[in-house]
């Protein structure tokens, strides 16, 4: 018989990092599931007050589709999904502008900075089914740079919401442009949408590509250099 995981809830406080400060204000708790016999530690972030409310709705959904939420395999499913949906949409709690400003440095560098192959896991707002892929982001500094990890965090902050790929592309671009005020920003996203793979038209190999550019990247030669570099393996 499997040992049950021991749950320990830790109320967040203002000594934790910026991401968790925001969550603390919104009653988000950090839950550590510590199963020594399983050999791992899992961390979940969710608003425990909303778990019960969401769980009741998911239990009702199970009944409406013809399932029995009282059977063994589904007993904890409503709670699991209630926690899961909060993680999958936790981008609403994050401030991408604050992320960029937290690592904004003066630097006299005016060439292209590219962070490519950033994994994206988002939820289609039309069907609430995932779309997954990669983002390629570049900017040309104009007196200021930001920490490289902040670019990836901005992508996460916008993708962990109910989204459409077109808006996601533009939001990432606008955030970097308005916060760092660089000479230009380029964003390309390639993604597979499960809403058109496992339902609907059911095209298993389709890939959707979106792009958006500002400033210097509107020039053909600059944009072509960017496209060439994100398509080239240098390592």
C-alpha positions in Angstrom: 0.0 0.0 0.0 1.4 3.4 -1.0 2.2 5.9 1.8 0.2 9.0 1.6 2.1 12.2 1.0 2.3 14.5 4.0 1.1 18.0 3.3 2.6 21.0 4.9 1.2 24.5 4.2 3.4 27.5 4.6 1.8 31.0 4.7 3.9 33.2 2.5 5.5 36.3 4.0 7.1 39.5 2.7 10.6 38.1 3.1 10.1 35.8 0.1 10.8 36.9 -3.5 8.7 39.3 -5.5 6.7 36.5 -7.2 5.6 35.1 -3.9 5.0 38.6 -2.4 2.3 39.1 -5.0 0.9 35.7 -4.2 0.9 36.3 -0.5 -1.2 39.4 -1.0 -3.7 37.3 -2.9 -3.9 34.5 -0.2 -1.8 32.1 -2.3 -0.2 29.4 -0.2 3.0 27.4 -1.0 2.3 23.8 -0.4 5.1 21.3 -0.1 4.2 17.6 -0.6 7.0 15.7 1.0 7.0 11.9 0.4 10.2 10.5 1.7 9.5 7.0 0.5 8.8 8.3 -3.0 12.1 10.1 -3.1 11.0 13.6 -4.2 9.6 16.9 -3.0 6.8 18.6 -5.0 5.9 22.3 -4.5 2.4 23.5 -5.5 1.2 27.1 -5.4 -2.5 27.8 -5.1 -5.1 29.7 -3.2 -6.4 27.1 -0.7 -9.6 29.1 -0.1 -10.5 28.6 -3.8 -9.8 24.9 -3.9 -13.0 23.9 -2.3 -15.1 26.2 -4.4 -13.5 25.0 -7.7 -13.6 21.4 -6.5 -17.4 21.5 -6.2 -17.7 22.7 -9.8 -15.3 20.0 -11.1 -17.3 17.4 -9.2 -20.5 18.6 -10.8 -18.8 18.5 -14.2 -17.8 14.8 -13.7 -21.4 14.0 -12.9 -22.7 15.9 -16.0 -20.4 13.9 -18.3 -21.7 10.7 -16.9 -18.9 9.8 -14.4 -19.1 8.9 -10.7 -17.0 11.3 -8.7 -17.4 8.9 -5.8 -15.5 6.1 -7.3 -11.9 5.4 -6.2 -10.0 6.8 -9.1 -11.9 10.1 -9.0 -12.2 10.7 -5.3 -9.4 13.3 -5.3 -9.7 14.4 -8.9 -11.8 17.6 -8.3 -9.2 18.8 -5.7 -6.3 18.0 -8.0 -7.8 19.8 -10.9 -8.7 22.8 -8.7 -5.1 23.1 -7.7 -3.9 22.4 -11.3 -5.9 25.1 -12.9 -4.6 27.7 -10.5 -1.0 26.7 -11.4 -1.7 26.7 -15.1 -3.1 30.2 -14.9 -0.8 31.7 -12.2 0.5 34.2 -14.7 -2.3 36.5 -13.7 -0.6 37.0 -10.4 2.8 38.0 -11.9 3.9 41.5 -13.0 6.2 41.2 -16.1 7.2 44.8 -16.0 8.4 44.4 -12.4 10.4 41.3 -13.5 12.3 43.3 -16.2 12.9 46.3 -13.9 14.2 44.0 -11.1 17.3 43.3 -13.3 17.6 46.4 -15.4 21.2 47.6 -15.9 22.9 50.4 -17.8 25.1 49.0 -20.5 26.5 50.5 -23.7 25.7 47.5 -25.9 23.7 48.1 -29.1 23.7 44.8 -30.8 21.1 42.0 -30.9 20.4 40.0 -27.8 18.5 36.8 -28.5 16.9 34.3 -26.1 15.5 31.5 -28.2 13.8 28.1 -27.7 12.0 29.3 -24.6 9.4 26.6 -23.7 5.8 27.8 -23.7 2.9 26.0 -22.0 -0.3 28.0 -22.3 -4.1 27.4 -22.4 -6.2 28.2 -25.3 -8.9 30.6 -24.0 -11.5 29.2 -26.5 -11.5 25.6 -25.3 -9.2 25.7 -22.3 -7.0 23.1 -23.9 -3.2 23.5 -23.9 -1.0 24.8 -26.6 2.7 24.2 -26.3 5.7 25.4 -28.2 8.7 27.7 -28.2 9.3 31.5 -28.1 12.2 33.3 -29.7 12.8 36.8 -28.3 15.3 39.4 -29.3 15.9 43.1 -28.5 18.6 45.7 -29.4 19.5 47.6 -26.2 19.4 51.4 -26.1 21.3 52.1 -22.9 19.7 49.4 -20.8 19.8 45.6 -20.7 17.9 43.1 -18.5 18.9 39.8 -17.0 18.5 37.0 -19.6 16.3 34.9 -17.3 13.9 37.8 -17.1 13.1 37.5 -20.8 12.1 33.8 -20.1 10.1 34.9 -17.0 8.2 37.5 -19.0 7.3 34.8 -21.6 6.0 32.6 -18.7 4.1 35.3 -17.0 2.0 36.0 -20.2 1.8 32.3 -21.3 0.5 31.0 -17.9 -2.9 32.6 -18.6 -5.9 31.9 -20.8 -4.5 33.0 -24.1 -4.5 33.1 -27.9 -1.1 32.8 -29.6 -1.5 36.1 -31.5 -2.1 38.2 -28.3 0.6 36.3 -26.4 3.2 37.3 -29.1 2.2 41.0 -29.0 2.0 41.2 -25.2 5.6 39.9 -24.8 6.8 42.4 -27.5 5.0 45.4 -26.0 6.1 44.6 -22.4 9.8 44.6 -23.4 9.5 47.6 -25.7 7.7 49.8 -23.1 9.8 48.8 -20.2 13.4 48.7 -21.6 12.7 51.1 -24.5 15.2 49.4 -26.8 15.9 50.2 -30.4 13.7 47.3 -31.4 12.1 44.0 -30.2 11.3 40.8 -32.1 9.2 37.9 -31.0 8.4 34.7 -32.9 6.3 31.9 -31.4 5.9 28.4 -32.8 3.3 26.3 -31.1 1.1 23.2 -31.5 -2.5 23.6 -30.4 -4.2 20.6 -28.9 -7.6 22.2 -29.6 -7.0 21.4 -33.3 -5.0 18.2 -32.8 -7.1 16.1 -30.4 -10.5 17.6 -31.3 -12.1 19.7 -34.1 -10.2 19.4 -37.3 -7.7 16.9 -35.7 -4.6 17.9 -37.7 -1.8 16.2 -35.7 1.2 17.8 -37.4 0.1 21.4 -37.7 2.3 24.1 -36.2 1.2 27.7 -35.9 3.8 30.5 -36.2 3.2 34.1 -35.1 5.6 37.1 -35.1 5.7 40.7 -34.1 8.4 43.4 -34.5 9.2 46.9 -33.5 11.8 49.5 -34.3 15.0 48.2 -36.0 13.5 44.8 -36.6 11.1 46.4 -39.1 14.1 46.8 -41.4 14.4 43.8 -43.7 18.1 43.1 -43.1 17.8 43.2 -39.3 14.8 40.9 -39.3 16.5 38.5 -41.7 19.5 38.3 -39.4 17.2 37.5 -36.5 15.3 34.8 -38.4 18.6 33.3 -39.6 20.0 33.2 -36.0 16.9 31.6 -34.4 17.0 28.9 -37.1 20.7 28.1 -36.7 22.1 25.7 -34.2 25.4 27.2 -32.8 26.0 24.7 -30.1 
